[in-house]
Amino acid sequence: MLMTPAERTPLEAAVDRWGGRLETVDLDGDAHMAVFAGPEGASATPAVLVHGLGGHVTNWVLLADELRRERDVYAVDLGGHGLTRADVHAPSVGSNAQLVRRFVDEVVLPRTGADEVLLVGNSMGGLVVTLVASRDERGIAGVVLLNPALPAPRSRPHVQARTLATLVRPALSRAVRTRRGTPITLEEEVERSLRMCVGDWSRMDRDALDAHVVMARSQHGFTELARAQTEAGRTMIAALGRHRVVAERLRRMSMPVLLVHGTEDRLVDVSAARWAAKVATDITYEELSGVGHVPMLEIPAETAEIVRRWEREHVER
């Protein structure tokens, strides 16, 4: 039964603005997702979108709205993020890789009737997607990494230290400031975090910003968030600790891979993406001048077109 607008929660109404529908699925415990249905009879490969540290399905509303023109789009809240509680699904990157694998196999493929999905990850979600695709290629037509979490080149250790510290900062900054006795509002915290991620703030969609605030309000009472995101950040840093292991992980992905990175990324320096493109030569690399850490929020239409063009050239063959 369809809910009337008055019966929807504020978050459901926010996601609905871009054609999305919030749902809960049981994967040995509740996991939350947003579904953006494509046109009836759409033949394009379904997309599965995986957010980064401190993120959630709302990170994807603009890109999902673009991609649903030709396909079904699914975004999932990782364990300890969004509305997926950490006491149900553990927040470590390894556990979340297992969650995404099950989400593809048990939710997306059966629902869509497709044989494969396009797996898309941003920031820590890019690392999670890489863990999934490098271990098991089943059901994955291609991988898109949008400013993924990567180690900086060995030749730039100062960048590596700065990158790892900055990656975990947005998810933890509110808890730290609150402990210091300088609490800030949810609206201020959301905007501060997004300003760190966006290269040119004038491009930020105000409705998408408001949707992120609504998500933050929906997490009221989730006292485990800071602890969960600390665990996620710790395991992310551990997974990026050895360049050789990261390089082998990238090389093991046998499906087509697109790596997109903004030159104004303050969280993962663009030199890390250039290093990854060199060590895994089969990767298609696109660099976005003047764009920050979240191209799906900053330039969603352009990002969608890059994905479509790459698909035509490398996936749909």
Buried (B, 14 or more C-beta within 10 A) or exposed (E): EEEEEEEBEBBBBBBBEBBBEBEEBEBEEBBBBBBBBBEEEBEBBBBBBBBBBBBBBBBBBBBBBBBBBBBBBBBBBBBBBBBBBBEBBBBBBEBBBBBBBBBBBEBBBEEBEBEBBBBBBBBBBBBBBBBBBBBEBEBBBBBBBBBBBBBBBEEBEEBBEBBBEBBBBBBBBBBEBEEEEEEBEBBEBBBBBBBBBBBEEEBBEEEBBBBBBBBBEBBEEBEBBBEBBBBBBBBBBEBBEEBEEBBEBBBEBEBBBBBBBBBBBBBBBBBBBBBBBEBBEEBBBBBBEEBBBBBBBBBBEBBBEBBBEBBEEBBBE
